[in-house]
């Protein structure tokens, strides 16, 4: 089953800007935006950045609303995060995937489900470095605890568990004036996971029920202080025998008109997955709005 339209959001880092006291003291857009799993970063994966604008002596955070639509599915994500002293990030996200295209196939299989819902609680710790000024960038580590609120469909496709935890380490670095005088943001993440389609189809499967290390990465270019374009790529495990799970990628554009808000649009490609309805390649568009405080 081709799941997950992506919150293709880009974390935005820019040159120094005047800070507003009511949204923290960190520089313009250095809280990034929110991934599909609630953590600060890009749309597909967490980055080493922490959300909001909290400096070493402040609290900060974000709230996010996102909607993505592919050829046969739609995904809604609501999320919120809180950061303490630019050191610890706590997040929550709820993903709701519409299964309207599968109502009849699922009904024929004896499943009365029209959506999949997953809750994700996350914790990220900034370990060392600074994304702007440290030679090796900023490094963070965290985990995401995920739970399916409806498990009938994942169980039917031979998922092994309705809950699971992803563990990851991320590094982020901003290179000043790297391309034609524009700033370049590079991010890399290694994730240990058993999640099927990010967890919406449960964890582990009939083919594999062990943790595997998956690579995730992105490159983003600042056209101006307020506009950012980039690409992301995320490897996926392939645990379920009923459907081959392919990697994800996207191309995005993000607008950061103010320290308090960012808007992101993207084209996403989830690959071709042979599901129970044989629904072809899943490509589509995404729009996300994030407020920071």
ChimeraX attribute file (.defattr): number of C-alpha atoms within 10 A of each C-alpha:
attribute: neighborCount
match mode: 1-to-1
recipient: residues
	/A:1	22
	/A:2	25
	/A:3	26
	/A:4	28
	/A:5	30
	/A:6	35
	/A:7	34
	/A:8	35
	/A:9	36
	/A:10	36
	/A:11	29
	/A:12	28
	/A:13	27
	/A:14	22
	/A:15	13
	/A:16	13
	/A:17	12
	/A:18	10
	/A:19	14
	/A:20	15
	/A:21	10
	/A:22	10
	/A:23	18
	/A:24	20
	/A:25	19
	/A:26	23
	/A:27	20
	/A:28	23
	/A:29	27
	/A:30	22
	/A:31	27
	/A:32	29
	/A:33	38
	/A:34	38
	/A:35	27
	/A:36	30
	/A:37	31
	/A:38	33
	/A:39	34
	/A:40	30
	/A:41	29
	/A:42	30
	/A:43	32
	/A:44	29
	/A:45	32
	/A:46	34
	/A:47	35
	/A:48	32
	/A:49	33
	/A:50	33
	/A:51	33
	/A:52	32
	/A:53	33
	/A:54	25
	/A:55	17
	/A:56	12
	/A:57	11
	/A:58	15
	/A:59	21
	/A:60	25
	/A:61	24
	/A:62	25
	/A:63	23
	/A:64	22
	/A:65	17
	/A:66	25
	/A:67	20
	/A:68	24
	/A:69	22
	/A:70	22
	/A:71	15
	/A:72	18
	/A:73	21
	/A:74	23
	/A:75	24
	/A:76	22
	/A:77	25
	/A:78	20
	/A:79	24
	/A:80	21
	/A:81	25
	/A:82	22
	/A:83	25
	/A:84	20
	/A:85	15
	/A:86	23
	/A:87	19
	/A:88	18
	/A:89	25
	/A:90	22
	/A:91	24
	/A:92	21
	/A:93	25
	/A:94	22
	/A:95	23
	/A:96	20
	/A:97	22
	/A:98	21
	/A:99	18
	/A:100	14
	/A:101	15
	/A:102	21
	/A:103	17
	/A:104	16
	/A:105	12
	/A:106	19
	/A:107	12
	/A:108	10
	/A:109	12
	/A:110	11
	/A:111	14
	/A:112	13
	/A:113	18
	/A:114	16
	/A:115	17
	/A:116	21
	/A:117	20
	/A:118	24
	/A:119	23
	/A:120	24
	/A:121	20
	/A:122	21
	/A:123	20
	/A:124	27
	/A:125	20
	/A:126	21
	/A:127	15
	/A:128	15
	/A:129	18
	/A:130	19
	/A:131	23
	/A:132	21
	/A:133	13
	/A:134	12
	/A:135	12
	/A:136	15
	/A:137	19
	/A:138	23
	/A:139	23
	/A:140	23
	/A:141	20
	/A:142	21
	/A:143	19
	/A:144	23
	/A:145	17
	/A:146	26
	/A:147	22
	/A:148	23
	/A:149	15
	/A:150	17
	/A:151	20
	/A:152	18
	/A:153	20
	/A:154	22
	/A:155	16
	/A:156	13
	/A:157	19
	/A:158	19
	/A:159	27
	/A:160	20
	/A:161	20
	/A:162	22
	/A:163	20
	/A:164	19
	/A:165	20
	/A:166	18
	/A:167	18
	/A:168	22
	/A:169	21
	/A:170	25
	/A:171	25
	/A:172	24
	/A:173	25
	/A:174	26
	/A:175	17
	/A:176	16
	/A:177	12
	/A:178	12
	/A:179	11
	/A:180	7
	/A:181	10
	/A:182	16
	/A:183	21
	/A:184	22
	/A:185	25
	/A:186	18
	/A:187	27
	/A:188	22
	/A:189	22
	/A:190	20
	/A:191	24
	/A:192	18
	/A:193	24
	/A:194	29
	/A:195	28
	/A:196	22
	/A:197	22
	/A:198	20
	/A:199	30
	/A:200	27
	/A:201	30
	/A:202	29
	/A:203	31
	/A:204	26
	/A:205	24
	/A:206	13
	/A:207	13
	/A:208	17
	/A:209	17
	/A:210	13
	/A:211	17
	/A:212	14
	/A:213	14
	/A:214	16
	/A:215	15
	/A:216	22
	/A:217	23
	/A:218	25
	/A:219	16
	/A:220	25
	/A:221	23
	/A:222	23
	/A:223	14
	/A:224	13
	/A:225	19
	/A:226	18
	/A:227	18
	/A:228	24
	/A:229	21
	/A:230	21
	/A:231	21
	/A:232	24
	/A:233	20
	/A:234	21
	/A:235	18
	/A:236	22
	/A:237	23
	/A:238	20
	/A:239	24
	/A:240	22
	/A:241	14
	/A:242	16
	/A:243	17
	/A:244	16
	/A:245	24
	/A:246	18
	/A:247	16
	/A:248	20
	/A:249	22
	/A:250	25
	/A:251	20
	/A:252	24
	/A:253	20
	/A:254	26
	/A:255	20
	/A:256	23
	/A:257	13
	/A:258	12
	/A:259	24
	/A:260	18
	/A:261	18
	/A:262	26
	/A:263	19
	/A:264	25
	/A:265	22
	/A:266	25
	/A:267	21
	/A:268	27
	/A:269	22
	/A:270	23
	/A:271	17
	/A:272	19
	/A:273	19
	/A:274	15
	/A:275	17
	/A:276	14
	/A:277	13
	/A:278	13
	/A:279	16
	/A:280	15
	/A:281	16
	/A:282	21
	/A:283	19
	/A:284	20
	/A:285	22
	/A:286	25
	/A:287	20
	/A:288	26
	/A:289	20
	/A:290	21
	/A:291	18
	/A:292	25
	/A:293	20
